[in-house]
């Protein structure tokens, strides 16, 4: 039998961890774990926006793969900004400061995991970064030079543990006072995100029903060439989170938000939906749909068509009102 060929590809790899996490665990283990999870939830939309894929998390560590070196660096900068803003409102002993390293190189693909020198070097670079900082290899610096309006401090060649040859390092210069990540530029056509519908019935089977309606609405709205619809991957990072409309606008660059809930009582189901303007948080439209439970797919289709049929017209009216304002 022929030997199976090893899969390789070129990728930009970001490795991050939390500075001083062990001390935080010693003070409050449950609080540290919960804080790290909240950080990951805050960073997930930024990673997705820049085409990144979270390969895995390891304790307080995070391994992300990008197809673009430029997007990896921009993503790292935006993530550090987001964490800095979050830290403003936290006591000092609860703040989390990430160190990040970025390298571009050949990786070995092992299922959903990635291995090889490219990953190892990124992990070593992270250890050279200051808390809240980003260190990149010379290869990354060469790729982004002239493409990004960023400043790097030349750290020179460094010997890294278990890496055969010295690696030239560059540190992304701090920007001074932290600021929120820039809001993505809004497209000319109406832009919209459908947040995961909340399950309010307490029935273990209903989350699947709620998720099904959410996905169906995203799919049907995407058929309208006049709309810019955020995809499912970015949408479902907001599941179960209480997020302000303005924050979603800042994360995803959308003008409108669809959100709703599902409740079941006996053999009846009630679905509520509302359309919100992200800039102001104002409700543009809302409706309620009561139906008898029957075939689950027929019911999902009926509710999806009723909701989707109403939204485009409401968006047009809301855009006209916004222009008048």
C-alpha positions, 0 to 999 in steps of 0.5 A, spaced: 500 500 500 502 506 498 504 511 503 499 516 505 502 523 503 502 528 508 498 534 507 502 541 507 500 548 506 502 555 507 499 559 512 499 565 517 499 562 524 497 567 530 499 564 537 496 568 543 496 567 551 494 570 557 500 574 561 500 572 568 494 567 567 497 562 573 497 567 578 489 569 576 488 561 577 491 561 584 487 567 586 480 565 583 480 559 578 473 559 576 473 567 575 479 566 571 476 560 567 470 564 566 474 571 564 478 567 559 471 564 555 468 571 555 475 574 552 474 568 547 467 570 545 469 578 544 474 576 540 471 571 535 467 576 531 474 579 529 477 573 528 472 571 523 471 578 520 479 577 518 478 570 515 481 566 521 480 559 523 480 558 531 484 551 530 484 550 538 484 553 545 489 550 550 488 552 557 489 560 556 492 559 549 489 560 542 491 558 536 488 561 529 490 560 522 489 565 517 490 565 509 492 572 509 498 575 512 496 582 512 489 580 515 492 576 521 496 582 523 490 587 522 486 582 526 491 581 532 491 589 532 484 589 533 483 584 538 488 587 542 484 593 542 478 590 544 481 587 550 484 593 552 477 596 551 474 591 556 480 591 561 478 599 562 471 597 566 475 591 570 478 591 577 486 590 576 486 583 578 481 581 573 484 584 567 487 579 562 492 582 557 494 577 551 501 576 548 501 574 541 506 572 536 505 571 528 509 567 523 508 565 516 510 558 514 509 551 512 504 547 516 502 540 516 495 538 516 492 533 521 485 533 521 482 540 524 489 541 527 495 544 524 503 542 526 510 543 524 515 549 525 510 554 522 506 553 529 512 552 533 515 559 531 509 562 532 508 559 539 515 562 541 514 569 538 508 569 543 513 568 549 517 574 546 511 579 546 510 584 552 503 583 555 498 587 550 503 586 545 504 583 538 511 580 535 512 578 528 517 574 525 521 577 519 517 573 514 511 577 516 514 583 517 516 583 510 510 581 507 506 587 510 511 592 509 508 598 505 501 594 505 499 597 512 500 603 516 503 600 522 510 601 526 514 596 528 520 596 533 526 592 530 528 587 536 533 584 531 535 576 531 533 572 537 535 565 539 528 561 540 528 555 544 528 548 540 528 553 533 534 551 529 536 558 526 535 565 529 529 568 527 528 576 526 523 579 530 519 585 530 514 588 535 508 592 533 509 598 536 503 600 541 498 605 539 497 609 545 491 610 548 487 604 546 481 605 542 475 600 539 476 596 533 474 600 527 467 599 524 467 596 518 465 600 512 458 599 510 456 597 503 452 601 499 446 596 499 442 594 506 446 590 511 443 585 516 445 580 521 440 575 523 442 573 531 440 566 533 433 566 536 432 565 543 429 559 546 424 561 552 420 555 552 425 551 557 424 545 552 431 541 550 428 540 543 426 547 542 434 550 541 434 546 535 427 549 532 430 556 534 437 555 530 433 552 524 429 558 524 435 562 524 439 559 519 433 558 514 432 566 515 439 567 513 439 562 507 432 566 504 435 573 506 441 571 502 437 570 496 436 577 495 441 580 491 439 587 494 441 585 501 448 584 504 447 578 509 452 576 514 453 569 514 452 563 519 459 563 522 459 570 524 452 570 526 452 564 531 458 567 535 453 571 539 448 565 541 446 567 548 450 573 549 447 580 551 450 585 546 448 592 544 446 593 537 452 599 537 457 593 539 454 589 533 454 594 528 462 596 530 463 588 530 460 586 523 459 593 520 451 592 519 446 597 519 440 592 521 439 587 526 434 581 526 433 578 533 427 574 536 425 568 540 421 562 540 416 559 546 412 553 546 406 551 550 403 544 549 401 544 542 402 551 540 409 555 538 409 562 538 415 566 535 417 573 536 421 577 531 424 584 531 428 589 526 433 593 529 437 599 527 444 598 529 446 605 529 440 608 534 438 601 537 431 603 535 426 598 533 424 598 526 419 593 526 416 587 530 411 582 529 408 575 533 407 569 529 402 563 533 402 557 530 400 549 531 405 544 532 405 539 526 410 537 522 417 541 524 420 542 517 413 545 514 412 549 520 419 552 520 418 553 512 412 557 514 414 561 519 421 563 515 417 565 509 412 569 513 418 573 516 422 573 510 417 576 506 416 582 511 423 584 512 425 587 505 419 592 505 421 594 512 428 595 510 426 599 504 422 604 509 427 604 514 432 606 509 428 612 507 427 614 514 434 614 515 436 618 509 430 623 511 434 624 518 
